[in-house]
Amino acid sequence: MKRLAFLFLALAAPLAAQAQVAATGDYLARMDGDGDGRIALDEYQDWMSYAFDAMDRNRDGMLAPEELPGGKGKPVARAEYRARIAATFNKQDVDRDGFLSAKELSAPPR
């Protein structure tokens, strides 16, 4: 699982540079699809799925080994990937209100 996370991060770095922002407030604004000033789980998952989307060349919702960096590894379903993102969201949602504030978004997951 750690290896897979590393692979996602390695692929995501160039993509993240395209979406680079200057401050947490800018990052929140880009993720905040409904403009309410906070990030809901689905907004967070949608934003953080850019790495999965970039690797899923055939757009079937599954990362096959040949789509993973190095062409190796176990297949990864979109639902599994989104569940991992949800786990990170839940760690960052310190006040447990179901949303991430700018403060929670800028803090590392606990």
MOPAC internal coordinates of N, CA, C and O (Angstrom, degrees):
PM7 1SCF
backbone

  N    0.0000 0     0.00 0     0.00 0    0    0    0
  C    1.4422 1     0.00 0     0.00 0    1    0    0
  C    1.5228 1   109.64 1     0.00 0    2    1    0
  O    1.2310 1   119.50 1   138.69 1    3    2    1
  N    1.3261 1   118.55 1   -41.31 1    3    2    1
  C    1.4605 1   121.36 1   178.55 1    5    3    2
  C    1.5225 1   110.22 1   -63.82 1    6    5    3
  O    1.2310 1   120.86 1   142.75 1    7    6    5
  N    1.3399 1   115.95 1   -37.25 1    7    6    5
  C    1.4602 1   119.48 1  -179.74 1    9    7    6
  C    1.5228 1   110.08 1   -64.93 1   10    9    7
  O    1.2310 1   120.59 1   138.26 1   11   10    9
  N    1.3226 1   116.48 1   -41.74 1   11   10    9
  C    1.4483 1   120.64 1   179.42 1   13   11   10
  C    1.5218 1   110.80 1   -64.51 1   14   13   11
  O    1.2310 1   120.11 1   138.40 1   15   14   13
  N    1.3218 1   117.40 1   -41.60 1   15   14   13
  C    1.4637 1   121.07 1   177.84 1   17   15   14
  C    1.5250 1   110.03 1   -60.95 1   18   17   15
  O    1.2310 1   120.46 1   137.91 1   19   18   17
  N    1.3288 1   116.73 1   -42.09 1   19   18   17
  C    1.4617 1   120.59 1   177.95 1   21   19   18
  C    1.5173 1   110.71 1   -61.80 1   22   21   19
  O    1.2310 1   120.39 1   138.27 1   23   22   21
  N    1.3368 1   116.86 1   -41.73 1   23   22   21
  C    1.4539 1   120.43 1  -179.90 1   25   23   22
  C    1.5198 1   110.98 1   -62.78 1   26   25   23
  O    1.2310 1   120.25 1   138.64 1   27   26   25
  N    1.3250 1   117.13 1   -41.36 1   27   26   25
  C    1.4578 1   120.41 1   178.16 1   29   27   26
  C    1.5215 1   110.28 1   -63.42 1   30   29   27
  O    1.2310 1   120.32 1   136.49 1   31   30   29
  N    1.3266 1   116.99 1   -43.51 1   31   30   29
  C    1.4613 1   120.19 1  -179.66 1   33   31   30
  C    1.5191 1   111.39 1   -65.14 1   34   33   31
  O    1.2310 1   120.28 1   141.20 1   35   34   33
  N    1.3161 1   117.07 1   -38.80 1   35   34   33
  C    1.4572 1   120.99 1   179.90 1   37   35   34
  C    1.5250 1   110.75 1   -63.13 1   38   37   35
  O    1.2310 1   120.66 1   139.43 1   39   38   37
  N    1.3047 1   116.34 1   -40.57 1   39   38   37
  C    1.4540 1   119.61 1   179.14 1   41   39   38
  C    1.5209 1   110.98 1   -74.94 1   42   41   39
  O    1.2310 1   119.98 1   145.86 1   43   42   41
  N    1.3074 1   117.64 1   -34.14 1   43   42   41
  C    1.4613 1   121.83 1  -174.83 1   45   43   42
  C    1.5242 1   112.92 1   -72.75 1   46   45   43
  O    1.2310 1   119.20 1   155.51 1   47   46   45
  N    1.3217 1   119.14 1   -24.49 1   47   46   45
  C    1.4609 1   121.31 1  -175.24 1   49   47   46
  C    1.5251 1   113.00 1   -54.54 1   50   49   47
  O    1.2310 1   118.79 1   130.46 1   51   50   49
  N    1.3353 1   119.91 1   -49.54 1   51   50   49
  C    1.4593 1   118.19 1   178.90 1   53   51   50
  C    1.5286 1   112.34 1   -64.75 1   54   53   51
  O    1.2310 1   120.24 1   144.21 1   55   54   53
  N    1.3139 1   117.15 1   -35.79 1   55   54   53
  C    1.4539 1   120.47 1   179.27 1   57   55   54
  C    1.5191 1   110.81 1   -68.84 1   58   57   55
  O    1.2310 1   120.30 1   142.43 1   59   58   57
  N    1.3188 1   117.04 1   -37.57 1   59   58   57
  C    1.4565 1   120.98 1   179.77 1   61   59   58
  C    1.5277 1   110.38 1   -64.85 1   62   61   59
  O    1.2310 1   120.30 1   146.25 1   63   62   61
  N    1.3109 1   117.03 1   -33.75 1   63   62   61
  C    1.4581 1   120.02 1   179.02 1   65   63   62
  C    1.5232 1   110.73 1   -61.96 1   66   65   63
  O    1.2310 1   119.96 1   147.07 1   67   66   65
  N    1.3223 1   117.67 1   -32.93 1   67   66   65
  C    1.4562 1   120.88 1   178.22 1   69   67   66
  C    1.5190 1   111.06 1   -67.09 1   70   69   67
  O    1.2310 1   120.37 1   147.94 1   71   70   69
  N    1.3164 1   116.90 1   -32.06 1   71   70   69
  C    1.4580 1   121.58 1  -177.16 1   73   71   70
  C    1.5252 1   111.84 1  -102.47 1   74   73   71
  O    1.2310 1   120.34 1  -159.52 1   75   74   73
  N    1.3177 1   116.95 1    20.48 1   75   74   73
  C    1.4602 1   121.36 1  -175.09 1   77   75   74
  C    1.5294 1   110.66 1   -60.85 1   78   77   75
  O    1.2310 1   121.29 1   -39.93 1   79   78   77
  N    1.2931 1   115.14 1   140.07 1   79   78   77
  C    1.4587 1   121.04 1   178.85 1   81   79   78
  C    1.5176 1   109.09 1  -128.19 1   82   81   79
  O    1.2310 1   120.88 1   -19.07 1   83   82   81
  N    1.3296 1   115.93 1   160.93 1   83   82   81
  C    1.4607 1   120.26 1  -173.98 1   85   83   82
  C    1.5159 1   113.51 1   -85.78 1   86   85   83
  O    1.2310 1   119.17 1   152.01 1   87   86   85
  N    1.3218 1   119.19 1   -27.99 1   87   86   85
  C    1.4589 1   121.33 1  -175.23 1   89   87   86
  C    1.5234 1   109.62 1  -147.41 1   90   89   87
  O    1.2310 1   121.27 1   -17.47 1   91   90   89
  N    1.3230 1   115.18 1   162.53 1   91   90   89
  C    1.4554 1   120.44 1  -179.89 1   93   91   90
  C    1.5155 1   111.66 1   -57.05 1   94   93   91
  O    1.2310 1   120.11 1   141.27 1   95   94   93
  N    1.3255 1   117.40 1   -38.73 1   95   94   93
  C    1.4641 1   120.90 1   178.84 1   97   95   94
  C    1.5152 1   112.25 1   -60.60 1   98   97   95
  O    1.2310 1   120.51 1   142.19 1   99   98   97
  N    1.3467 1   116.63 1   -37.81 1   99   98   97
  C    1.4686 1   120.51 1   176.71 1  101   99   98
  C    1.5238 1   110.44 1   -66.31 1  102  101   99
  O    1.2310 1   121.20 1   137.99 1  103  102  101
  N    1.3136 1   115.30 1   -42.01 1  103  102  101
  C    1.4678 1   120.93 1   179.73 1  105  103  102
  C    1.5220 1   109.50 1   -62.44 1  106  105  103
  O    1.2310 1   120.67 1   134.78 1  107  106  105
  N    1.3328 1   116.32 1   -45.22 1  107  106  105
  C    1.4562 1   120.75 1   178.95 1  109  107  106
  C    1.5301 1   109.67 1   -60.85 1  110  109  107
  O    1.2310 1   120.05 1   136.00 1  111  110  109
  N    1.3192 1   117.51 1   -44.00 1  111  110  109
  C    1.4632 1   120.92 1  -178.82 1  113  111  110
  C    1.5238 1   111.69 1   -61.03 1  114  113  111
  O    1.2310 1   119.78 1   142.01 1  115  114  113
  N    1.3016 1   118.02 1   -37.99 1  115  114  113
  C    1.4668 1   120.77 1   179.24 1  117  115  114
  C    1.5237 1   112.10 1   -70.66 1  118  117  115
  O    1.2310 1   120.27 1   145.69 1  119  118  117
  N    1.3101 1   117.08 1   -34.31 1  119  118  117
  C    1.4676 1   121.30 1  -179.60 1  121  119  118
  C    1.5223 1   112.00 1   -80.02 1  122  121  119
  O    1.2310 1   120.55 1   154.21 1  123  122  121
  N    1.3175 1   116.56 1   -25.79 1  123  122  121
  C    1.4651 1   123.41 1  -171.93 1  125  123  122
  C    1.5273 1   110.97 1   -78.64 1  126  125  123
  O    1.2310 1   120.81 1   -95.17 1  127  126  125
  N    1.3150 1   116.06 1    84.83 1  127  126  125
  C    1.4564 1   121.81 1  -175.44 1  129  127  126
  C    1.5126 1   114.62 1   -62.78 1  130  129  127
  O    1.2310 1   119.48 1   147.33 1  131  130  129
  N    1.3268 1   118.60 1   -32.67 1  131  130  129
  C    1.4629 1   120.17 1  -177.90 1  133  131  130
  C    1.5342 1   112.51 1   -99.81 1  134  133  131
  O    1.2310 1   119.99 1  -179.47 1  135  134  133
  N    1.3380 1   117.63 1     0.53 1  135  134  133
  C    1.4525 1   121.81 1   174.04 1  137  135  134
  C    1.5157 1   115.92 1    69.06 1  138  137  135
  O    1.2310 1   120.15 1  -154.48 1  139  138  137
  N    1.3397 1   117.32 1    25.52 1  139  138  137
  C    1.4636 1   119.32 1  -178.43 1  141  139  138
  C    1.5264 1   113.83 1   -91.66 1  142  141  139
  O    1.2310 1   120.42 1  -175.65 1  143  142  141
  N    1.3269 1   116.81 1     4.35 1  143  142  141
  C    1.4606 1   120.47 1   176.03 1  145  143  142
  C    1.5153 1   114.79 1    83.54 1  146  145  143
  O    1.2310 1   120.27 1  -170.26 1  147  146  145
  N    1.3005 1   117.10 1     9.74 1  147  146  145
  C    1.4648 1   121.44 1   177.26 1  149  147  146
  C    1.5241 1   108.41 1  -148.23 1  150  149  147
  O    1.2310 1   121.29 1   -18.49 1  151  150  149
  N    1.3124 1   115.14 1   161.51 1  151  150  149
  C    1.4570 1   120.89 1  -174.94 1  153  151  150
  C    1.5237 1   110.00 1  -108.53 1  154  153  151
  O    1.2310 1   120.91 1   -60.38 1  155  154  153
  N    1.3152 1   115.87 1   119.62 1  155  154  153
  C    1.4608 1   121.94 1   174.72 1  157  155  154
  C    1.5275 1   108.90 1   -84.40 1  158  157  155
  O    1.2310 1   120.71 1   -16.17 1  159  158  157
  N    1.3134 1   116.26 1   163.83 1  159  158  157
  C    1.4655 1   120.94 1  -178.08 1  161  159  158
  C    1.5289 1   111.49 1   -55.81 1  162  161  159
  O    1.2310 1   119.65 1   133.02 1  163  162  161
  N    1.3259 1   118.27 1   -46.98 1  163  162  161
  C    1.4625 1   119.49 1  -177.61 1  165  163  162
  C    1.5267 1   112.18 1   -64.46 1  166  165  163
  O    1.2310 1   119.77 1   145.10 1  167  166  165
  N    1.3313 1   118.04 1   -34.90 1  167  166  165
  C    1.4654 1   121.16 1   176.17 1  169  167  166
  C    1.5262 1   110.23 1   -65.36 1  170  169  167
  O    1.2310 1   121.00 1   137.73 1  171  170  169
  N    1.3220 1   115.70 1   -42.27 1  171  170  169
  C    1.4650 1   121.35 1   179.18 1  173  171  170
  C    1.5270 1   110.67 1   -64.07 1  174  173  171
  O    1.2310 1   120.48 1   133.82 1  175  174  173
  N    1.3251 1   116.69 1   -46.18 1  175  174  173
  C    1.4599 1   120.55 1   179.50 1  177  175  174
  C    1.5302 1   111.38 1   -63.73 1  178  177  175
  O    1.2310 1   120.58 1   136.79 1  179  178  177
  N    1.3142 1   116.49 1   -43.21 1  179  178  177
  C    1.4666 1   119.44 1   179.97 1  181  179  178
  C    1.5221 1   110.95 1   -61.25 1  182  181  179
  O    1.2310 1   120.41 1   134.99 1  183  182  181
  N    1.3293 1   116.81 1   -45.01 1  183  182  181
  C    1.4663 1   120.95 1  -179.60 1  185  183  182
  C    1.5336 1   110.87 1   -65.36 1  186  185  183
  O    1.2310 1   120.62 1   134.82 1  187  186  185
  N    1.3037 1   116.41 1   -45.18 1  187  186  185
  C    1.4584 1   120.86 1  -174.88 1  189  187  186
  C    1.5311 1   113.21 1   -76.71 1  190  189  187
  O    1.2310 1   119.64 1   174.36 1  191  190  189
  N    1.3049 1   118.30 1    -5.64 1  191  190  189
  C    1.4695 1   121.63 1  -179.46 1  193  191  190
  C    1.5236 1   113.31 1   -84.56 1  194  193  191
  O    1.2310 1   119.87 1  -176.90 1  195  194  193
  N    1.3305 1   117.86 1     3.10 1  195  194  193
  C    1.4582 1   119.51 1  -177.97 1  197  195  194
  C    1.5257 1   112.55 1   -59.09 1  198  197  195
  O    1.2310 1   119.68 1   144.34 1  199  198  197
  N    1.3106 1   118.22 1   -35.66 1  199  198  197
  C    1.4680 1   120.22 1  -179.81 1  201  199  198
  C    1.5266 1   110.20 1   -67.59 1  202  201  199
  O    1.2310 1   120.64 1   135.81 1  203  202  201
  N    1.3218 1   116.37 1   -44.19 1  203  202  201
  C    1.4613 1   120.11 1   177.79 1  205  203  202
  C    1.5276 1   109.72 1   -60.09 1  206  205  203
  O    1.2310 1   120.63 1   132.33 1  207  206  205
  N    1.3119 1   116.40 1   -47.67 1  207  206  205
  C    1.4658 1   120.93 1  -178.36 1  209  207  206
  C    1.5258 1   111.72 1   -59.97 1  210  209  207
  O    1.2310 1   120.23 1   140.69 1  211  210  209
  N    1.3084 1   117.16 1   -39.31 1  211  210  209
  C    1.4630 1   120.80 1   179.84 1  213  211  210
  C    1.5272 1   111.74 1   -67.00 1  214  213  211
  O    1.2310 1   120.31 1   144.99 1  215  214  213
  N    1.3153 1   117.01 1   -35.01 1  215  214  213
  C    1.4636 1   120.13 1  -179.27 1  217  215  214
  C    1.5192 1   112.68 1   -80.80 1  218  217  215
  O    1.2310 1   119.69 1   152.02 1  219  218  217
  N    1.3267 1   118.19 1   -27.98 1  219  218  217
  C    1.4660 1   122.44 1  -176.55 1  221  219  218
  C    1.5337 1   109.50 1   -78.37 1  222  221  219
  O    1.2310 1   121.37 1  -105.28 1  223  222  221
  N    1.3210 1   114.99 1    74.72 1  223  222  221
  C    1.4636 1   121.16 1  -173.45 1  225  223  222
  C    1.5230 1   113.46 1   -62.25 1  226  225  223
  O    1.2310 1   119.68 1   145.71 1  227  226  225
  N    1.3268 1   118.23 1   -34.29 1  227  226  225
  C    1.4676 1   119.82 1  -178.92 1  229  227  226
  C    1.5298 1   112.43 1   -92.47 1  230  229  227
  O    1.2310 1   120.24 1  -178.64 1  231  230  229
  N    1.3384 1   117.15 1     1.36 1  231  230  229
  C    1.4681 1   124.06 1   175.30 1  233  231  230
  C    1.5304 1   113.81 1    55.59 1  234  233  231
  O    1.2310 1   121.20 1  -140.17 1  235  234  233
  N    1.3379 1   115.30 1    39.83 1  235  234  233
  C    1.4768 1   118.80 1   179.14 1  237  235  234
  C    1.5248 1   112.92 1   -99.21 1  238  237  235
  O    1.2310 1   119.84 1  -176.28 1  239  238  237
  N    1.3372 1   117.91 1     3.72 1  239  238  237
  C    1.4563 1   120.88 1   178.49 1  241  239  238
  C    1.5155 1   113.66 1    79.26 1  242  241  239
  O    1.2310 1   120.41 1  -168.88 1  243  242  241
  N    1.3075 1   116.83 1    11.12 1  243  242  241
  C    1.4637 1   122.67 1  -179.30 1  245  243  242
  C    1.5203 1   108.14 1  -137.65 1  246  245  243
  O    1.2310 1   120.79 1   -48.74 1  247  246  245
  N    1.3208 1   116.09 1   131.26 1  247  246  245
  C    1.4612 1   119.67 1   173.62 1  249  247  246
  C    1.5169 1   108.00 1   -91.32 1  250  249  247
  O    1.2310 1   121.34 1   -71.51 1  251  250  249
  N    1.3057 1   115.05 1   108.49 1  251  250  249
  C    1.4609 1   121.37 1   176.42 1  253  251  250
  C    1.5251 1   108.27 1   -79.46 1  254  253  251
  O    1.2310 1   120.13 1   -19.96 1  255  254  253
  N    1.3379 1   117.35 1   160.04 1  255  254  253
  C    1.4672 1   119.17 1  -179.42 1  257  255  254
  C    1.5277 1   113.33 1   -50.52 1  258  257  255
  O    1.2310 1   119.86 1   140.15 1  259  258  257
  N    1.3247 1   117.87 1   -39.85 1  259  258  257
  C    1.4667 1   119.56 1  -178.51 1  261  259  258
  C    1.5297 1   112.82 1   -69.48 1  262  261  259
  O    1.2310 1   119.68 1   165.44 1  263  262  261
  N    1.3220 1   118.21 1   -14.56 1  263  262  261
  C    1.4557 1   121.44 1   177.07 1  265  263  262
  C    1.5321 1   112.08 1   -91.78 1  266  265  263
  O    1.2310 1   120.05 1   166.89 1  267  266  265
  N    1.3090 1   117.51 1   -13.11 1  267  266  265
  C    1.4577 1   122.31 1   178.88 1  269  267  266
  C    1.5218 1   110.08 1   -82.29 1  270  269  267
  O    1.2310 1   120.18 1   -29.49 1  271  270  269
  N    1.3312 1   117.27 1   150.51 1  271  270  269
  C    1.4613 1   119.29 1   175.89 1  273  271  270
  C    1.5233 1   110.68 1   -55.03 1  274  273  271
  O    1.2310 1   120.51 1   -47.40 1  275  274  273
  N    1.3004 1   116.63 1   132.60 1  275  274  273
  C    1.4527 1   121.87 1  -177.98 1  277  275  274
  C    1.5218 1   112.83 1    84.14 1  278  277  275
  O    1.2310 1   120.25 1   173.52 1  279  278  277
  N    1.3326 1   117.12 1    -6.48 1  279  278  277
  C    1.4573 1   120.97 1   177.98 1  281  279  278
  C    1.5140 1   114.41 1    67.80 1  282  281  279
  O    1.2310 1   120.55 1  -158.57 1  283  282  281
  N    1.3367 1   116.55 1    21.43 1  283  282  281
  C    1.4670 1   120.49 1  -178.00 1  285  283  282
  C    1.5140 1   109.73 1  -134.27 1  286  285  283
  O    1.2310 1   121.35 1   -18.00 1  287  286  285
  N    1.3131 1   115.01 1   162.00 1  287  286  285
  C    1.4547 1   121.20 1   176.14 1  289  287  286
  C    1.5113 1   111.57 1   121.90 1  290  289  287
  O    1.2310 1   121.38 1    -7.11 1  291  290  289
  N    1.3234 1   114.96 1   172.89 1  291  290  289
  C    1.4559 1   120.89 1   178.44 1  293  291  290
  C    1.5233 1   109.41 1   -81.59 1  294  293  291
  O    1.2310 1   120.06 1   -33.14 1  295  294  293
  N    1.3283 1   117.50 1   146.86 1  295  294  293
  C    1.4604 1   119.83 1   176.15 1  297  295  294
  C    1.5357 1   110.60 1   -58.83 1  298  297  295
  O    1.2310 1   121.14 1   -32.00 1  299  298  297
  N    1.3223 1   115.43 1   148.00 1  299  298  297
  C    1.4531 1   121.73 1  -179.78 1  301  299  298
  C    1.5321 1   108.18 1  -127.58 1  302  301  299
  O    1.2310 1   120.79 1   -58.03 1  303  302  301
  N    1.3224 1   116.09 1   121.97 1  303  302  301
  C    1.4597 1   121.00 1   178.30 1  305  303  302
  C    1.5220 1   110.13 1   -84.54 1  306  305  303
  O    1.2310 1   120.77 1   -29.24 1  307  306  305
  N    1.3226 1   116.14 1   150.76 1  307  306  305
  C    1.4614 1   121.48 1   178.40 1  309  307  306
  C    1.5305 1   110.75 1   -55.55 1  310  309  307
  O    1.2310 1   119.94 1   138.45 1  311  310  309
  N    1.3237 1   117.73 1   -41.55 1  311  310  309
  C    1.4693 1   121.12 1  -179.58 1  313  311  310
  C    1.5281 1   110.82 1   -61.43 1  314  313  311
  O    1.2310 1   120.24 1   139.57 1  315  314  313
  N    1.3177 1   117.14 1   -40.43 1  315  314  313
  C    1.4709 1   121.13 1   178.50 1  317  315  314
  C    1.5302 1   110.07 1   -65.22 1  318  317  315
  O    1.2310 1   120.56 1   137.30 1  319  318  317
  N    1.3117 1   116.54 1   -42.70 1  319  318  317
  C    1.4564 1   121.25 1   179.15 1  321  319  318
  C    1.5276 1   110.48 1   -62.91 1  322  321  319
  O    1.2310 1   120.21 1   134.97 1  323  322  321
  N    1.3339 1   117.20 1   -45.03 1  323  322  321
  C    1.4617 1   121.06 1   179.54 1  325  323  322
  C    1.5251 1   111.17 1   -65.56 1  326  325  323
  O    1.2310 1   120.08 1   148.15 1  327  326  325
  N    1.3315 1   117.44 1   -31.85 1  327  326  325
  C    1.4685 1   120.57 1   176.45 1  329  327  326
  C    1.5288 1   110.33 1   -65.98 1  330  329  327
  O    1.2310 1   120.01 1   141.48 1  331  330  329
  N    1.3070 1   117.58 1   -38.52 1  331  330  329
  C    1.4675 1   120.88 1   176.96 1  333  331  330
  C    1.5317 1   110.69 1   -64.99 1  334  333  331
  O    1.2310 1   121.20 1   139.20 1  335  334  333
  N    1.3166 1   115.31 1   -40.80 1  335  334  333
  C    1.4670 1   119.64 1   178.07 1  337  335  334
  C    1.5229 1   109.72 1   -64.39 1  338  337  335
  O    1.2310 1   120.21 1   140.62 1  339  338  337
  N    1.3344 1   117.20 1   -39.38 1  339  338  337
  C    1.4668 1   121.32 1   178.42 1  341  339  338
  C    1.5213 1   110.88 1   -62.17 1  342  341  339
  O    1.2310 1   120.33 1   141.93 1  343  342  341
  N    1.3223 1   116.98 1   -38.07 1  343  342  341
  C    1.4658 1   120.43 1   178.70 1  345  343  342
  C    1.5276 1   110.52 1   -63.26 1  346  345  343
  O    1.2310 1   120.27 1   139.84 1  347  346  345
  N    1.3129 1   117.08 1   -40.16 1  347  346  345
  C    1.4678 1   120.95 1   177.15 1  349  347  346
  C    1.5298 1   110.15 1   -65.56 1  350  349  347
  O    1.2310 1   120.71 1   135.31 1  351  350  349
  N    1.3221 1   116.25 1   -44.69 1  351  350  349
  C    1.4632 1   121.26 1   177.37 1  353  351  350
  C    1.5259 1   110.26 1   -55.40 1  354  353  351
  O    1.2310 1   120.43 1   132.98 1  355  354  353
  N    1.3151 1   116.79 1   -47.02 1  355  354  353
  C    1.4637 1   121.20 1  -178.42 1  357  355  354
  C    1.5218 1   112.47 1   -62.96 1  358  357  355
  O    1.2310 1   120.16 1   146.80 1  359  358  357
  N    1.3169 1   117.30 1   -33.20 1  359  358  357
  C    1.4630 1   120.38 1   176.55 1  361  359  358
  C    1.5273 1   110.49 1   -69.78 1  362  361  359
  O    1.2310 1   120.28 1   144.31 1  363  362  361
  N    1.3230 1   117.08 1   -35.69 1  363  362  361
  C    1.4612 1   120.83 1  -178.31 1  365  363  362
  C    1.5308 1   112.31 1   -79.15 1  366  365  363
  O    1.2310 1   119.92 1   156.09 1  367  366  365
  N    1.3164 1   117.76 1   -23.91 1  367  366  365
  C    1.4690 1   122.14 1  -178.96 1  369  367  366
  C    1.5241 1   109.24 1   -79.00 1  370  369  367
  O    1.2310 1   120.97 1  -105.30 1  371  370  369
  N    1.3078 1   115.75 1    74.70 1  371  370  369
  C    1.4610 1   122.79 1  -173.16 1  373  371  370
  C    1.5278 1   112.15 1   -62.15 1  374  373  371
  O    1.2310 1   119.90 1   139.93 1  375  374  373
  N    1.3185 1   117.80 1   -40.07 1  375  374  373
  C    1.4654 1   119.65 1  -178.24 1  377  375  374
  C    1.5350 1   113.25 1   -84.42 1  378  377  375
  O    1.2310 1   120.47 1   179.76 1  379  378  377
  N    1.3151 1   116.71 1    -0.24 1  379  378  377
  C    1.4698 1   123.94 1   174.66 1  381  379  378
  C    1.5367 1   113.14 1    57.16 1  382  381  379
  O    1.2310 1   120.63 1  -143.66 1  383  382  381
  N    1.3517 1   116.41 1    36.34 1  383  382  381
  C    1.4563 1   118.98 1   178.03 1  385  383  382
  C    1.5267 1   113.35 1   -94.08 1  386  385  383
  O    1.2310 1   120.67 1  -179.37 1  387  386  385
  N    1.3485 1   116.33 1     0.63 1  387  386  385
  C    1.4610 1   120.52 1   178.70 1  389  387  386
  C    1.5187 1   114.13 1    85.78 1  390  389  387
  O    1.2310 1   120.33 1  -172.14 1  391  390  389
  N    1.3311 1   116.98 1     7.86 1  391  390  389
  C    1.4593 1   122.67 1   179.09 1  393  391  390
  C    1.5186 1   109.12 1  -139.13 1  394  393  391
  O    1.2310 1   121.12 1   -23.03 1  395  394  393
  N    1.3334 1   115.46 1   156.97 1  395  394  393
  C    1.4629 1   120.10 1   172.94 1  397  395  394
  C    1.5156 1   109.10 1  -105.72 1  398  397  395
  O    1.2310 1   121.04 1   -52.68 1  399  398  397
  N    1.3090 1   115.61 1   127.32 1  399  398  397
  C    1.4590 1   122.16 1   172.83 1  401  399  398
  C    1.5341 1   107.41 1   -84.41 1  402  401  399
  O    1.2310 1   120.69 1    -6.71 1  403  402  401
  N    1.3202 1   116.29 1   173.29 1  403  402  401
  C    1.4667 1   119.59 1   176.11 1  405  403  402
  C    1.5178 1   110.76 1   -59.52 1  406  405  403
  O    1.2310 1   120.54 1   141.12 1  407  406  405
  N    1.3195 1   116.58 1   -38.88 1  407  406  405
  C    1.4738 1   121.34 1   179.54 1  409  407  406
  C    1.5274 1   110.71 1   -64.00 1  410  409  407
  O    1.2310 1   120.38 1   133.36 1  411  410  409
  N    1.3206 1   116.87 1   -46.64 1  411  410  409
  C    1.4743 1   120.40 1  -179.86 1  413  411  410
  C    1.5252 1   110.74 1   -67.25 1  414  413  411
  O    1.2310 1   120.74 1   141.35 1  415  414  413
  N    1.3115 1   116.18 1   -38.65 1  415  414  413
  C    1.4604 1   120.17 1  -179.65 1  417  415  414
  C    1.5176 1   111.63 1   -63.39 1  418  417  415
  O    1.2310 1   120.33 1   144.41 1  419  418  417
  N    1.3297 1   116.98 1   -35.59 1  419  418  417
  C    1.4672 1   120.02 1  -176.99 1  421  419  418
  C    1.5288 1   112.90 1   -81.63 1  422  421  419
  O    1.2310 1   119.95 1   164.61 1  423  422  421
  N    1.3309 1   117.71 1   -15.39 1  423  422  421
  C    1.4609 1   121.19 1  -179.29 1  425  423  422
  C    1.5223 1   110.39 1   -86.64 1  426  425  423
  O    1.2310 1   120.19 1   -36.68 1  427  426  425
  N    1.3235 1   117.25 1   143.32 1  427  426  425
  C    1.4765 1   119.47 1   176.34 1  429  427  426
  C    1.5277 1   110.00 1   -66.23 1  430  429  427
  O    1.2310 1   120.23 1   -31.66 1  431  430  429
  N    1.3468 1   117.17 1   148.34 1  431  430  429
  C    1.4627 1   119.34 1   177.21 1  433  431  430
  C    1.5155 1   111.38 1   -58.75 1  434  433  431
  O    1.2310 1   120.22 1   -36.89 1  435  434  433
  N    1.3281 1   117.19 1   143.11 1  435  434  433
  C    1.4615 1   121.82 1  -178.87 1  437  435  434
  C    1.4949 1   110.84 1   -94.78 1  438  437  435
  O    1.2310 1   120.10 1   180.00 1  439  438  437

